Each structure stands twice: as C-alpha cells, then as structure tokens.
Amino acid sequence: MKIKEFYDIVIVGSGPAGSMAALTAAQDGASVLMMERDKTVGIPVRCAEGISKRGLTRFFEPEEKWISTNIKGAKLYAPNGESCPMISDALGDGYILERRLFDEFIAQQSLLHGADLLTEANVYDLFRKNGTISGVKFNHKGKKKTLNCNLVIGADGPESNIGKLAGLDTKLSLNDVESAAQYRLTNIDYDNDYTHFYFGNEIAPGGYVWVFPKDKNTANVGIGIRQDKADKNAKYYLDKWIDRNYKNPKSLTFITGCVPTAMTPEEITTDNLMLVGDSARQVNPVTGGGLSNILLAANIAGTIAAAAVKRNNFSHKFLKKYYKMWLKEKGKRQKVNYKLKKLFFNFSDIEFNETVKMIQEIPSDKLTLFELFKAAVHKRPSLIKDLIKTYL
Ligand SMILES: Cc1cc2nc3c(=O)[nH]c(=O)nc-3n(C[C@H](O)[C@H](O)[C@H](O)COP(=O)(O)OP(=O)(O)OC[C@H]3O[C@@H](n4cnc5c(N)ncnc54)[C@H](O)[C@@H]3O)c2cc1C
C-alpha cells in the first residue's frame, strides 16, 4: 500500500486501542497512519473475547459477523464447588466476540473514515528532530525507514516499548501482571449460556480459571495467575483443572499472554506522544478485561489527538487533557477496583467459600455490583466506604 510522506498522527499497533484511536481521530479530520508489525490485523488472538454489553454498545451496534455468542450472565465458583449465578446488566451479560473479525472491523471503520494502515511495519524507535519526537523509525519487509509526523500514539499492547522509548515509566511489578494461558477446547459439556469463573489458591493462585462459550461444546478455557504466588506456570495449573473437569476435551488452539492489572500511570503522555490501551495500563484490574475500558480510553485519546492537530499544539500540557478525561470517566473505579484486586487475590480458600455463600443469599433482583463487592469486602469497613462512593 502507498503511504504518505507525512501524517498528523502515527499510531503504533492496530489492536482495538490503535484502531479505535485511529477511527476517532480520522473522523475528527486528522490524517492518521496505523503501523502494525504483523501481516494481518487481528491475528494472533490473545484474548478470551468477552465484553460487556454496555462496554460494546456505547460505541458499536453488535454485528452478527463478529459476535460469536450472546451471554446471559456469569457464574462464580468457590473452591468448594459452590456457585452463584449473576444475571443483570451490570453483572455479566454481554458477548463473546470473534475477536479476529472484531479487530478487523474497527480497523476497517478507521480506514473507511480516511486513516491508512501499513502492515509488516515494526516500529523499533522514535525519530527525534532537535530532541522533539517527530516520527518513528521502522522496519518494513527488511528495510529500515523513517516516517515523519506531529504526534505518535503508542497502542503497542502489554509489552509496549513505545512508552519506554519516550521516557515514560510503564514498568510493571510482578504483582501487577497476570500470566495467562488459554485453550480453545471442543468436545466439552458445559452450560453455554454463561461465562464461568473458578477461584481458589490451588486452582489459580492470584487469579482465576475462565470458561467463555463459543458454541454448545466449544469454549475458550483459560487461566490467569500471579507468577509471584505460583510454583508452576499458568499452563500447568490450567492443564490440571481441565483434567479434573472434562472427560475427553480436544484442543483447537493454545495461546499464552500477559495481562497488566496495574493502575494507569499518571504520565501516559509527553510532548508529541500518547499511550493508549494495554500500553497505558487501562485494563480493569479485578477482571483483567481490557476491551470495554480500552474502547473508551482510545475514543478519548483519538478526540484529544485530533484536537491537538486542529490547534497545532502537541505539548504534554495539552495532551494531558486525555489523562484527565480518562480519570474523570474511570479513575475512581480503577482505584477502587485495584484495591479490590489486592484484596480478592489474597483471599484464603475459606474466604472465597464464604463470599460465594454470602452472594448466594442475596435475592437475584437485589444483586448489583455494589452488593456483590460488599459481600466480598464485608470484613473491610474502609473498603465499603470506597464502594459506596464509587458504585452507589
Ligand atoms: C489470554 C488473555 C485473555 C484475555 N481475555 C480478555 C477478555 O475476555 N475480555 C477482555 O476485555 N480482555 C481480555 N484480555 C485483555 C485484552 O486482550 C487486551 O486488554 C487488549 O487486547 C488490549 O488491546 P490493545 O490494542 O491495547 O493491545 P493489543 O491487542 O495487544 O494490540 C497491540 C498491537 O500492537 C502491535 N505491535 C506491538 N508492538 C509493535 C511495534 N513495535 N510495531 C508495530 N506494531 C506493534 C501488535 O502486533 C498488536 O497488533 C485478555 C488478555 C489475554 C492475554
């Protein structure tokens, strides 16, 4: 594909964060190029593909092409096998995507609104003119090249390098990373109306096992663990759980990955540069789900980026509006969710059992996110105050 010699904005990465930022900025009139190191947008898929109804429909009408399954709700399982179903708008109803096609859809929308895309373009450095970030250096099909722009957006995922190259501190401590493994299993028997979450220190130290329905006998069956709490790797715990729970499962795919469950750092912008998505640590720290938050964050980032182009102002001071807007939308929740994460994933198995029992006792029409978290934090009055401020 032919690309221009100069763009207002170059976006590194064409995952949901990059594509959504590209779509918004292009809609607002900026010239945008997305650069993707892989050959194909949306591949490989490193995701269980779940998204809440609210998180998705805020931006897109669901399309049959990229919706794999409709989900009624979620079921949580304690280590003793007891479970509680959660069915409501706030609690678990949503979709399992066909993520490859969903990523392609957002990227396509951005192209239809005027953005460009260059695949097989691996950005390895920032290009600076007199010390100012003025573009990117990249490898394209074996050739080293430079491209000029006014603003770089790093949407390069959990292992992001762009932030580091710009001097931003996006380091993750071991207790802020979930190490993940996932099979797509078929020939399994399970309730495919629900997503299923299994907790316990033997099952998934510092995390949980998930079963996300693809069809009546196929599901994304995965695990996230905290490596600092575990003796073995994520695959070991997942294989053990699968052996115990399915008679003759057959694997279609296997992937590994990591999920940053940290707080968003205060500095996700600098002069002429912004970070968005996993690279800016915008995942929900309790669930490890990134998609809903990332669509929102990228929409804000794209809006501010286009405004910067219109004003010809790419200063940190101006771009920081994006962080402030992100904080206003999600800041309080992310802070409380981060505290909840620290609490939940240090629970003993007895505490997990007690929590599920308390949730079972809440009438289903009264079960809100607030009631759910209240049950889990009933021994921590200070957190209940935070919850009231955030969720009521
Ligand atoms: C096993 C697993 C299961 C998950 N399940 C869920 C789930 O069910 N629901 C949910 O909401 N979230 C889930 N997540 C999290 C979710 O997948 C991420 O939050 C989301 O993909 C982040 O989007 P992103 O665009 O920021 O990054 P990515 O999707 O990682 O996209 C980054 C893109 O940048 C490209 N790139 C990287 N470096 C460069 C470079 N130097 N040059 C050019 N291109 C580059 C990559 O190739 C990639 O295409 C899961 C994560 C894992 C690992």
The ligand as an SDF file (V2000), in Angstrom:
LIG
                    3D

 53 58  0  0  0  0  0  0  0  0999 V2000
   -5.2680  -14.7800   27.4900 C   0  0  0  0  0  0  0  0  0  0  0  0
   -5.9540  -13.4300   27.5180 C   0  0  0  0  0  0  0  0  0  0  0  0
   -7.3210  -13.3660   27.6110 C   0  0  0  0  0  0  0  0  0  0  0  0
   -7.9720  -12.1310   27.6530 C   0  0  0  0  0  0  0  0  0  0  0  0
   -9.3280  -12.1070   27.6740 N   0  0  0  0  0  0  0  0  0  0  0  0
   -9.9800  -10.9270   27.6730 C   0  0  0  0  0  0  0  0  0  0  0  0
  -11.4200  -10.8850   27.6380 C   0  0  0  0  0  0  0  0  0  0  0  0
  -12.1000  -11.9120   27.5920 O   0  0  0  0  0  0  0  0  0  0  0  0
  -12.0180   -9.6680   27.6330 N   0  0  0  0  0  0  0  0  0  0  0  0
  -11.3090   -8.5020   27.6560 C   0  0  0  0  0  0  0  0  0  0  0  0
  -11.9190   -7.4210   27.6680 O   0  0  0  0  0  0  0  0  0  0  0  0
   -9.9490   -8.5140   27.6500 N   0  0  0  0  0  0  0  0  0  0  0  0
   -9.2790   -9.6900   27.6480 C   0  0  0  0  0  0  0  0  0  0  0  0
   -7.9040   -9.7130   27.6230 N   0  0  0  0  0  0  0  0  0  0  0  0
   -7.1910   -8.4130   27.5380 C   0  0  0  0  0  0  0  0  0  0  0  0
   -7.3060   -7.8510   26.1140 C   0  0  0  0  0  0  0  0  0  0  0  0
   -6.9850   -8.8560   25.1870 O   0  0  0  0  0  0  0  0  0  0  0  0
   -6.3640   -6.6640   25.9720 C   0  0  0  0  0  0  0  0  0  0  0  0
   -6.6720   -5.7280   27.0050 O   0  0  0  0  0  0  0  0  0  0  0  0
   -6.4920   -5.9790   24.5980 C   0  0  0  0  0  0  0  0  0  0  0  0
   -6.1910   -6.8430   23.5420 O   0  0  0  0  0  0  0  0  0  0  0  0
   -5.5200   -4.8000   24.5390 C   0  0  0  0  0  0  0  0  0  0  0  0
   -5.6950   -4.1190   23.3270 O   0  0  0  0  0  0  0  0  0  0  0  0
   -4.5160   -3.1850   22.7720 P   0  0  0  0  0  0  0  0  0  0  0  0
   -4.9760   -2.6890   21.4490 O   0  0  0  0  0  0  0  0  0  0  0  0
   -4.0850   -2.2500   23.8130 O   0  0  0  0  0  0  0  0  0  0  0  0
   -3.2920   -4.2030   22.5820 O   0  0  0  0  0  0  0  0  0  0  0  0
   -3.1720   -5.4670   21.6310 P   0  0  0  0  0  0  0  0  0  0  0  0
   -4.4960   -6.0730   21.3760 O   0  0  0  0  0  0  0  0  0  0  0  0
   -2.1190   -6.3010   22.2570 O   0  0  0  0  0  0  0  0  0  0  0  0
   -2.6530   -4.8610   20.2650 O   0  0  0  0  0  0  0  0  0  0  0  0
   -1.3400   -4.3070   20.1610 C   0  0  0  0  0  0  0  0  0  0  0  0
   -0.9490   -4.3380   18.6860 C   0  0  0  0  0  0  0  0  0  0  0  0
    0.2830   -3.6520   18.5260 O   0  0  0  0  0  0  0  0  0  0  0  0
    1.1290   -4.3870   17.6300 C   0  0  0  0  0  0  0  0  0  0  0  0
    2.5100   -4.0000   17.9400 N   0  0  0  0  0  0  0  0  0  0  0  0
    3.1890   -4.2220   19.1000 C   0  0  0  0  0  0  0  0  0  0  0  0
    4.4330   -3.7130   19.0260 N   0  0  0  0  0  0  0  0  0  0  0  0
    4.5410   -3.1350   17.7880 C   0  0  0  0  0  0  0  0  0  0  0  0
    5.5980   -2.4460   17.1140 C   0  0  0  0  0  0  0  0  0  0  0  0
    6.7870   -2.2270   17.6990 N   0  0  0  0  0  0  0  0  0  0  0  0
    5.3610   -2.0110   15.8570 N   0  0  0  0  0  0  0  0  0  0  0  0
    4.1690   -2.2180   15.2540 C   0  0  0  0  0  0  0  0  0  0  0  0
    3.1340   -2.8740   15.8490 N   0  0  0  0  0  0  0  0  0  0  0  0
    3.3230   -3.3120   17.0900 C   0  0  0  0  0  0  0  0  0  0  0  0
    0.8120   -5.8450   17.9720 C   0  0  0  0  0  0  0  0  0  0  0  0
    1.1730   -6.7000   16.9120 O   0  0  0  0  0  0  0  0  0  0  0  0
   -0.7170   -5.7650   18.1710 C   0  0  0  0  0  0  0  0  0  0  0  0
   -1.4260   -5.9420   16.9770 O   0  0  0  0  0  0  0  0  0  0  0  0
   -7.2250  -10.9300   27.5940 C   0  0  0  0  0  0  0  0  0  0  0  0
   -5.8240  -10.9970   27.5020 C   0  0  0  0  0  0  0  0  0  0  0  0
   -5.1970  -12.2280   27.4600 C   0  0  0  0  0  0  0  0  0  0  0  0
   -3.6860  -12.2800   27.3430 C   0  0  0  0  0  0  0  0  0  0  0  0
  1  2  1  0
  2  3  1  0
  2 52  2  0
  3  4  2  0
  4  5  1  0
  4 50  1  0
  5  6  2  0
  6  7  1  0
  6 13  1  0
  7  8  2  0
  7  9  1  0
  9 10  1  0
 10 11  2  0
 10 12  1  0
 12 13  2  0
 13 14  1  0
 14 15  1  0
 14 50  1  0
 15 16  1  0
 16 17  1  0
 16 18  1  0
 18 19  1  0
 18 20  1  0
 20 21  1  0
 20 22  1  0
 22 23  1  0
 23 24  1  0
 24 25  2  0
 24 26  1  0
 24 27  1  0
 27 28  1  0
 28 29  2  0
 28 30  1  0
 28 31  1  0
 31 32  1  0
 32 33  1  0
 33 34  1  0
 33 48  1  0
 34 35  1  0
 35 36  1  0
 35 46  1  0
 36 37  1  0
 36 45  1  0
 37 38  2  0
 38 39  1  0
 39 40  1  0
 39 45  2  0
 40 41  1  0
 40 42  2  0
 42 43  1  0
 43 44  2  0
 44 45  1  0
 46 47  1  0
 46 48  1  0
 48 49  1  0
 50 51  2  0
 51 52  1  0
 52 53  1  0
M  END
$$$$
